[in-house]
Amino acid sequence: MIDAKNVLGTDLKLCCNNPITGYYRDGYCRTGGQDFGVHVVCAQVTAEFLTFTKQQGNDLSTPIPAYDFPGLKPGDRWCLCASRWQEAKEAGVAPPVILEATHMRALEVVSLDELKEYGL
């Protein structure tokens, strides 16, 4: 059982386990002291977002077998850094968000209203 709350104030739900996501690679968008990126926004990635983040230097679409990373494709769910999601929103390419699986720490960067606007 994960002892964390989502942006709605309820128990944090699983974001995705295929591919396995989360800073701790447990499927949840939890964070901790070593997670300097604060990977707390559960998003369903889009082609536009994948192109944007690659242009920003974070290629999430290319597989990296050494890290057992399959590469993401549109429709996959992934725990994103709250700041990268905000950057994508400002650029007009923010992917949809799964509110129940987005950790409450996202609210330190993004407002609940903004997240709800993109909620699935």
Number of C-alpha atoms within 10 A of each C-alpha: 6 11 7 17 18 23 23 15 11 13 17 23 21 19 30 22 14 11 17 19 22 24 22 14 14 15 22 28 33 30 18 11 6 8 13 10 14 24 28 30 37 33 27 23 23 19 14 14 22 23 15 20 18 13 10 12 8 13 15 19 17 14 13 11 9 7 7 10 15 16 14 19 15 14 13 15 26 28 29 25 21 23 18 20 28 20 16 19 17 10 11 12 20 23 25 22 25 23 23 22 27 30 29 23 20 25 18 10 14 16 12 16 10 12 23 15 10 15 16 13
